[in-house]
Amino acid sequence: MDKTVMFSFPEDKEREVRDTVRTVYEALREKGYNPINQLVGYLVTEDPTYITTYNNARSLIRRIDRDEFLQILVKNYLADNQ
């Protein structure tokens, strides 16, 4: 039988990801980029050059596992839209 893999992340890990993404978002905004477009580009390609090095943003975003990031995004999107 096929088994479904379950993702589960502790609350403190989610908070860490949220804080990191906010920091990266602000760094992108301060440098004049469209933060949403840049973050989407990074998520789709996993190419770190979409993220500025300003305020160590590129290094910070690379510490987040992309699967964790996407899982948290989907969870929060669905929670906000129900």
MARNU-978402 format. One record per atom (N, C-alpha, C, CB): atom name; x, y, z negated. Coordinates in Angstrom, 2 decimals. Last residue first. Glycine has a CB too. Example, Ala and Ser with C-alpha at 12.3 -4.5 7.8 and 13.67 -1.06 7.14 Angstrom:
<rs>
{at:N	u:12.85	v:-2.25	w:-7.08} .
{at:CA	u:13.67	v:-1.06	w:-7.14} .
{at:C	u:12.90	v:0.03	w:-7.87} .
{at:CB	u:14.08	v:-0.60	w:-5.72} .
{at:N	u:13.19	v:-5.69	w:-7.80} .
{at:CA	u:12.30	v:-4.50	w:-7.80} .
{at:C	u:13.20	v:-3.30	w:-7.80} .
{at:CB	u:11.31	v:-4.47	w:-9.05} .
</rs>
This chain:
<rs>
{at:N	u:-9.95	v:30.63	w:-5.27} .
{at:CA	u:-11.05	v:29.73	w:-5.62} .
{at:C	u:-12.10	v:30.47	w:-6.40} .
{at:CB	u:-10.55	v:28.53	w:-6.43} .
{at:N	u:-7.55	v:31.91	w:-4.75} .
{at:CA	u:-8.61	v:31.95	w:-3.74} .
{at:C	u:-9.74	v:30.97	w:-4.04} .
{at:CB	u:-8.02	v:31.66	w:-2.38} .
{at:N	u:-5.64	v:31.52	w:-6.67} .
{at:CA	u:-6.13	v:32.88	w:-6.47} .
{at:C	u:-7.33	v:32.95	w:-5.56} .
{at:CB	u:-5.03	v:33.74	w:-5.92} .
{at:N	u:-5.10	v:28.80	w:-6.35} .
{at:CA	u:-5.66	v:29.27	w:-7.63} .
{at:C	u:-6.28	v:30.67	w:-7.48} .
{at:CB	u:-4.57	v:29.29	w:-8.72} .
{at:N	u:-3.92	v:28.80	w:-3.82} .
{at:CA	u:-5.21	v:28.13	w:-4.03} .
{at:C	u:-5.87	v:28.58	w:-5.32} .
{at:CB	u:-5.02	v:26.62	w:-4.05} .
{at:N	u:-1.59	v:30.23	w:-4.40} .
{at:CA	u:-2.51	v:30.69	w:-3.35} .
{at:C	u:-3.89	v:30.09	w:-3.57} .
{at:CB	u:-1.98	v:30.32	w:-1.93} .
{at:N	u:-0.37	v:28.61	w:-6.32} .
{at:CA	u:-0.84	v:29.94	w:-6.69} .
{at:C	u:-1.80	v:30.52	w:-5.65} .
{at:CB	u:0.33	v:30.87	w:-6.88} .
{at:N	u:0.19	v:26.30	w:-4.77} .
{at:CA	u:-0.58	v:26.21	w:-6.02} .
{at:C	u:-1.18	v:27.57	w:-6.38} .
{at:CB	u:0.31	v:25.70	w:-7.17} .
{at:N	u:1.81	v:27.36	w:-2.74} .
{at:CA	u:0.51	v:26.76	w:-2.42} .
{at:C	u:-0.38	v:26.71	w:-3.66} .
{at:CB	u:0.69	v:25.34	w:-1.84} .
{at:N	u:4.04	v:28.27	w:-4.27} .
{at:CA	u:3.27	v:29.17	w:-3.41} .
{at:C	u:1.88	v:28.63	w:-3.13} .
{at:CB	u:4.01	v:29.41	w:-2.10} .
{at:N	u:4.91	v:25.87	w:-5.42} .
{at:CA	u:4.44	v:26.95	w:-6.29} .
{at:C	u:3.60	v:27.94	w:-5.48} .
{at:CB	u:5.62	v:27.67	w:-6.96} .
{at:N	u:5.72	v:24.50	w:-3.12} .
{at:CA	u:4.70	v:23.93	w:-4.00} .
{at:C	u:4.09	v:25.00	w:-4.89} .
{at:CB	u:5.30	v:22.82	w:-4.86} .
{at:N	u:7.75	v:26.15	w:-2.13} .
{at:CA	u:6.52	v:25.97	w:-1.37} .
{at:C	u:5.39	v:25.42	w:-2.24} .
{at:CB	u:6.76	v:25.04	w:-0.19} .
{at:N	u:9.66	v:25.86	w:-4.22} .
{at:CA	u:9.16	v:27.18	w:-3.83} .
{at:C	u:7.81	v:27.04	w:-3.11} .
{at:CB	u:10.19	v:27.90	w:-2.93} .
{at:N	u:10.18	v:23.13	w:-4.10} .
{at:CA	u:9.61	v:23.73	w:-5.31} .
{at:C	u:8.95	v:25.06	w:-4.99} .
{at:CB	u:10.70	v:23.91	w:-6.39} .
{at:N	u:11.31	v:22.98	w:-1.55} .
{at:CA	u:10.08	v:22.24	w:-1.84} .
{at:C	u:9.39	v:22.79	w:-3.09} .
{at:CB	u:10.38	v:20.75	w:-2.02} .
{at:N	u:13.64	v:24.54	w:-1.89} .
{at:CA	u:12.58	v:24.99	w:-0.99} .
{at:C	u:11.26	v:24.26	w:-1.24} .
{at:CB	u:13.01	v:24.78	w:0.45} .
{at:N	u:15.01	v:25.30	w:-5.00} .
{at:CA	u:14.72	v:24.24	w:-4.04} .
{at:C	u:13.52	v:24.66	w:-3.19} .
{at:CB	u:14.44	v:22.88	w:-4.77} .
{at:N	u:16.94	v:28.09	w:-5.62} .
{at:CA	u:15.59	v:27.54	w:-5.66} .
{at:C	u:15.46	v:26.46	w:-4.59} .
{at:CB	u:14.52	v:28.65	w:-5.46} .
{at:N	u:19.36	v:29.13	w:-5.06} .
{at:CA	u:19.27	v:28.27	w:-6.26} .
{at:C	u:17.92	v:27.59	w:-6.37} .
{at:CB	u:19.53	v:29.10	w:-7.52} .
{at:N	u:19.03	v:30.88	w:-3.02} .
{at:CA	u:19.57	v:29.56	w:-2.68} .
{at:C	u:19.57	v:28.61	w:-3.87} .
{at:CB	u:20.98	v:29.69	w:-2.15} .
{at:N	u:18.27	v:33.20	w:-4.25} .
{at:CA	u:17.25	v:32.43	w:-3.55} .
{at:C	u:17.74	v:31.03	w:-3.22} .
{at:CB	u:16.83	v:33.15	w:-2.26} .
{at:N	u:20.78	v:34.09	w:-5.34} .
{at:CA	u:19.65	v:33.74	w:-6.20} .
{at:C	u:18.64	v:32.83	w:-5.49} .
{at:CB	u:18.95	v:35.00	w:-6.69} .
{at:N	u:22.27	v:34.68	w:-3.07} .
{at:CA	u:22.74	v:33.65	w:-3.99} .
{at:C	u:21.60	v:33.16	w:-4.90} .
{at:CB	u:23.90	v:34.18	w:-4.85} .
{at:N	u:20.74	v:36.77	w:-2.06} .
{at:CA	u:20.95	v:35.55	w:-1.28} .
{at:C	u:21.39	v:34.39	w:-2.17} .
{at:CB	u:22.00	v:35.79	w:-0.17} .
{at:N	u:20.87	v:38.76	w:-4.10} .
{at:CA	u:19.60	v:38.12	w:-3.73} .
{at:C	u:19.80	v:36.81	w:-2.98} .
{at:CB	u:18.77	v:39.07	w:-2.88} .
{at:N	u:22.79	v:40.41	w:-5.20} .
{at:CA	u:22.99	v:38.96	w:-5.32} .
{at:C	u:21.75	v:38.16	w:-4.90} .
{at:CB	u:23.36	v:38.61	w:-6.76} .
{at:N	u:22.28	v:43.02	w:-4.44} .
{at:CA	u:21.87	v:42.58	w:-5.79} .
{at:C	u:21.90	v:41.06	w:-5.95} .
{at:CB	u:20.47	v:43.10	w:-6.09} .
{at:N	u:22.47	v:42.02	w:-1.07} .
{at:CA	u:22.28	v:43.12	w:-2.02} .
{at:C	u:21.72	v:42.57	w:-3.34} .
{at:CB	u:21.35	v:44.20	w:-1.44} .
{at:N	u:22.37	v:40.19	w:0.85} .
{at:CA	u:23.30	v:39.90	w:-0.26} .
{at:C	u:23.19	v:40.95	w:-1.35} .
{at:CB	u:24.75	v:39.82	w:0.25} .
{at:N	u:19.10	v:39.35	w:2.12} .
{at:CA	u:20.22	v:40.26	w:1.91} .
{at:C	u:21.13	v:39.78	w:0.78} .
{at:CB	u:19.70	v:41.67	w:1.62} .
{at:N	u:18.04	v:36.63	w:4.02} .
{at:CA	u:18.02	v:37.28	w:2.71} .
{at:C	u:19.28	v:38.12	w:2.54} .
{at:CB	u:17.90	v:36.22	w:1.57} .
{at:N	u:18.50	v:35.39	w:6.35} .
{at:CA	u:17.26	v:36.16	w:6.27} .
{at:C	u:17.20	v:36.98	w:4.98} .
{at:CB	u:16.05	v:35.23	w:6.37} .
{at:N	u:20.68	v:33.80	w:5.93} .
{at:CA	u:20.94	v:35.15	w:6.45} .
{at:C	u:19.66	v:35.99	w:6.54} .
{at:CB	u:21.59	v:35.07	w:7.81} .
{at:N	u:19.94	v:31.25	w:5.16} .
{at:CA	u:20.10	v:32.26	w:4.12} .
{at:C	u:20.35	v:33.67	w:4.64} .
{at:CB	u:21.21	v:31.87	w:3.23} .
{at:N	u:17.56	v:29.35	w:6.62} .
{at:CA	u:18.75	v:30.12	w:6.99} .
{at:C	u:18.90	v:31.26	w:5.99} .
{at:CB	u:18.65	v:30.67	w:8.46} .
{at:N	u:15.30	v:27.87	w:6.54} .
{at:CA	u:16.27	v:27.65	w:5.46} .
{at:C	u:17.62	v:28.32	w:5.78} .
{at:CB	u:16.48	v:26.14	w:5.22} .
{at:N	u:13.17	v:28.37	w:8.20} .
{at:CA	u:14.45	v:27.94	w:8.79} .
{at:C	u:15.47	v:27.46	w:7.76} .
{at:CB	u:15.04	v:29.06	w:9.58} .
{at:N	u:10.98	v:28.97	w:6.54} .
{at:CA	u:10.79	v:28.18	w:7.76} .
{at:C	u:12.12	v:27.59	w:8.25} .
{at:CB	u:10.17	v:29.05	w:8.86} .
{at:N	u:12.08	v:30.53	w:4.47} .
{at:CA	u:11.39	v:29.28	w:4.17} .
{at:C	u:11.25	v:28.38	w:5.39} .
{at:CB	u:10.01	v:29.57	w:3.60} .
{at:N	u:13.13	v:32.74	w:5.92} .
{at:CA	u:14.01	v:31.88	w:5.12} .
{at:C	u:13.35	v:30.53	w:4.85} .
{at:CB	u:14.37	v:32.56	w:3.80} .
{at:N	u:10.78	v:33.79	w:7.00} .
{at:CA	u:11.87	v:33.35	w:7.87} .
{at:C	u:12.82	v:32.40	w:7.15} .
{at:CB	u:12.65	v:34.54	w:8.39} .
{at:N	u:9.50	v:34.47	w:4.61} .
{at:CA	u:8.92	v:33.45	w:5.48} .
{at:C	u:9.99	v:32.91	w:6.42} .
{at:CB	u:7.73	v:34.03	w:6.28} .
{at:N	u:11.23	v:36.50	w:3.72} .
{at:CA	u:11.06	v:35.29	w:2.91} .
{at:C	u:10.45	v:34.16	w:3.74} .
{at:CB	u:10.16	v:35.58	w:1.70} .
{at:N	u:10.90	v:38.38	w:5.80} .
{at:CA	u:12.22	v:37.80	w:5.53} .
{at:C	u:12.10	v:36.51	w:4.73} .
{at:CB	u:13.11	v:38.81	w:4.78} .
{at:N	u:8.17	v:39.03	w:5.61} .
{at:CA	u:8.72	v:38.45	w:6.85} .
{at:C	u:10.05	v:37.76	w:6.59} .
{at:CB	u:8.88	v:39.54	w:7.91} .
{at:N	u:8.17	v:40.11	w:2.99} .
{at:CA	u:7.34	v:38.95	w:3.33} .
{at:C	u:7.90	v:38.26	w:4.57} .
{at:CB	u:5.86	v:39.37	w:3.56} .
{at:N	u:9.91	v:42.36	w:3.11} .
{at:CA	u:10.23	v:41.20	w:2.27} .
{at:C	u:9.43	v:39.95	w:2.63} .
{at:CB	u:9.99	v:41.54	w:0.84} .
{at:N	u:11.23	v:44.07	w:5.56} .
{at:CA	u:9.89	v:43.62	w:5.23} .
{at:C	u:10.08	v:42.32	w:4.44} .
{at:CB	u:8.99	v:43.41	w:6.53} .
{at:N	u:13.96	v:46.15	w:4.35} .
{at:CA	u:13.41	v:45.01	w:5.09} .
{at:C	u:11.95	v:44.81	w:4.72} .
{at:CB	u:14.22	v:43.73	w:4.79} .
{at:N	u:15.20	v:48.08	w:2.81} .
{at:CA	u:14.42	v:48.50	w:3.97} .
{at:C	u:13.86	v:47.37	w:4.82} .
{at:CB	u:15.26	v:49.36	w:4.81} .
{at:N	u:16.40	v:47.50	w:0.46} .
{at:CA	u:17.29	v:47.61	w:1.61} .
{at:C	u:16.54	v:47.93	w:2.90} .
{at:CB	u:18.06	v:46.32	w:1.79} .
{at:N	u:14.20	v:47.25	w:-1.21} .
{at:CA	u:15.12	v:48.37	w:-1.42} .
{at:C	u:16.06	v:48.57	w:-0.24} .
{at:CB	u:15.93	v:48.15	w:-2.69} .
{at:N	u:13.16	v:44.81	w:-0.24} .
{at:CA	u:12.40	v:46.06	w:-0.09} .
{at:C	u:13.32	v:47.26	w:-0.21} .
{at:CB	u:11.27	v:46.14	w:-1.14} .
{at:N	u:15.14	v:43.01	w:-1.06} .
{at:CA	u:14.82	v:43.16	w:0.37} .
{at:C	u:14.10	v:44.49	w:0.62} .
{at:CB	u:13.95	v:41.99	w:0.84} .
{at:N	u:14.97	v:43.36	w:-3.83} .
{at:CA	u:16.23	v:43.64	w:-3.14} .
{at:C	u:15.98	v:43.84	w:-1.65} .
{at:CB	u:17.24	v:42.48	w:-3.36} .
{at:N	u:12.33	v:42.50	w:-4.29} .
{at:CA	u:12.71	v:43.89	w:-4.57} .
{at:C	u:14.01	v:44.27	w:-3.86} .
{at:CB	u:12.86	v:44.12	w:-6.08} .
{at:N	u:12.59	v:39.77	w:-3.59} .
{at:CA	u:11.62	v:40.64	w:-2.91} .
{at:C	u:12.02	v:42.11	w:-3.08} .
{at:CB	u:10.19	v:40.41	w:-3.46} .
{at:N	u:14.38	v:38.91	w:-5.55} .
{at:CA	u:14.78	v:38.88	w:-4.13} .
{at:C	u:13.88	v:39.81	w:-3.32} .
{at:CB	u:14.72	v:37.43	w:-3.57} .
{at:N	u:12.75	v:39.23	w:-7.80} .
{at:CA	u:14.04	v:39.93	w:-7.72} .
{at:C	u:14.50	v:40.02	w:-6.27} .
{at:CB	u:15.11	v:39.20	w:-8.57} .
{at:N	u:10.66	v:37.47	w:-7.16} .
{at:CA	u:10.39	v:38.91	w:-7.35} .
{at:C	u:11.67	v:39.73	w:-7.24} .
{at:CB	u:9.73	v:39.15	w:-8.73} .
{at:N	u:12.05	v:35.07	w:-7.15} .
{at:CA	u:11.44	v:35.56	w:-5.90} .
{at:C	u:11.12	v:37.04	w:-6.02} .
{at:CB	u:10.16	v:34.75	w:-5.57} .
{at:N	u:12.73	v:34.90	w:-9.88} .
{at:CA	u:13.77	v:34.96	w:-8.85} .
{at:C	u:13.22	v:35.53	w:-7.56} .
{at:CB	u:14.37	v:33.58	w:-8.60} .
{at:N	u:10.22	v:34.70	w:-11.09} .
{at:CA	u:11.11	v:35.82	w:-11.41} .
{at:C	u:12.19	v:36.00	w:-10.35} .
{at:CB	u:11.75	v:35.61	w:-12.79} .
{at:N	u:9.32	v:32.26	w:-9.96} .
{at:CA	u:8.56	v:33.50	w:-9.76} .
{at:C	u:9.46	v:34.72	w:-10.01} .
{at:CB	u:7.33	v:33.55	w:-10.71} .
{at:N	u:11.23	v:30.46	w:-10.97} .
{at:CA	u:11.10	v:30.66	w:-9.52} .
{at:C	u:10.40	v:31.98	w:-9.23} .
{at:CB	u:10.32	v:29.48	w:-8.87} .
{at:N	u:10.66	v:30.72	w:-13.71} .
{at:CA	u:12.00	v:31.02	w:-13.21} .
{at:C	u:11.97	v:31.29	w:-11.70} .
{at:CB	u:12.97	v:29.85	w:-13.52} .
{at:N	u:8.03	v:29.79	w:-13.78} .
{at:CA	u:8.32	v:31.18	w:-14.17} .
{at:C	u:9.68	v:31.61	w:-13.65} .
{at:CB	u:8.26	v:31.33	w:-15.71} .
{at:N	u:8.46	v:27.13	w:-13.09} .
{at:CA	u:7.64	v:27.98	w:-12.24} .
{at:C	u:7.90	v:29.45	w:-12.53} .
{at:CB	u:6.15	v:27.65	w:-12.43} .
{at:N	u:9.93	v:26.32	w:-15.30} .
{at:CA	u:10.57	v:26.29	w:-13.98} .
{at:C	u:9.79	v:27.18	w:-13.01} .
{at:CB	u:10.65	v:24.84	w:-13.45} .
{at:N	u:7.99	v:26.54	w:-17.30} .
{at:CA	u:9.16	v:27.42	w:-17.36} .
{at:C	u:9.93	v:27.43	w:-16.03} .
{at:CB	u:10.09	v:26.99	w:-18.50} .
{at:N	u:6.15	v:24.51	w:-16.54} .
{at:CA	u:5.75	v:25.92	w:-16.52} .
{at:C	u:6.96	v:26.85	w:-16.52} .
{at:CB	u:4.87	v:26.23	w:-17.73} .
{at:N	u:7.58	v:21.87	w:-14.51} .
{at:CA	u:7.24	v:22.49	w:-15.80} .
{at:C	u:6.94	v:23.98	w:-15.64} .
{at:CB	u:8.38	v:22.29	w:-16.81} .
{at:N	u:6.05	v:20.35	w:-11.74} .
{at:CA	u:7.11	v:21.21	w:-12.25} .
{at:C	u:6.67	v:21.83	w:-13.56} .
{at:CB	u:7.47	v:22.30	w:-11.23} .
{at:N	u:5.56	v:17.67	w:-9.62} .
{at:CA	u:5.14	v:18.29	w:-10.87} .
{at:C	u:6.32	v:19.09	w:-11.41} .
{at:CB	u:4.66	v:17.22	w:-11.91} .
{at:N	u:4.32	v:15.79	w:-6.96} .
{at:CA	u:5.22	v:16.85	w:-7.40} .
{at:C	u:4.67	v:17.43	w:-8.69} .
{at:CB	u:5.37	v:17.96	w:-6.31} .
{at:N	u:4.01	v:12.41	w:-6.15} .
{at:CA	u:3.45	v:13.56	w:-6.87} .
{at:C	u:4.55	v:14.53	w:-7.26} .
{at:CB	u:2.67	v:13.09	w:-8.12} .
{at:N	u:3.48	v:10.49	w:-3.28} .
{at:CA	u:4.46	v:11.05	w:-4.21} .
{at:C	u:3.85	v:12.28	w:-4.85} .
{at:CB	u:5.80	v:11.41	w:-3.47} .
{at:N	u:1.26	v:7.88	w:-2.83} .
{at:CA	u:1.49	v:9.31	w:-2.67} .
{at:C	u:2.48	v:9.77	w:-3.72} .
{at:CB	u:0.16	v:10.10	w:-2.77} .
{at:N	u:1.83	v:4.79	w:-1.27} .
{at:CA	u:1.69	v:5.55	w:-2.51} .
{at:C	u:2.00	v:7.00	w:-2.22} .
{at:CB	u:2.61	v:4.99	w:-3.62} .
{at:N	u:0.34	v:2.27	w:0.62} .
{at:CA	u:1.00	v:3.58	w:0.64} .
{at:C	u:0.78	v:4.29	w:-0.68} .
{at:CB	u:0.49	v:4.44	w:1.81} .
{at:N	u:0.83	v:-1.19	w:0.00} .
{at:CA	u:0.00	v:0.00	w:0.00} .
{at:C	u:0.87	v:1.25	w:0.00} .
{at:CB	u:-0.94	v:0.00	w:-1.20} .
</rs>
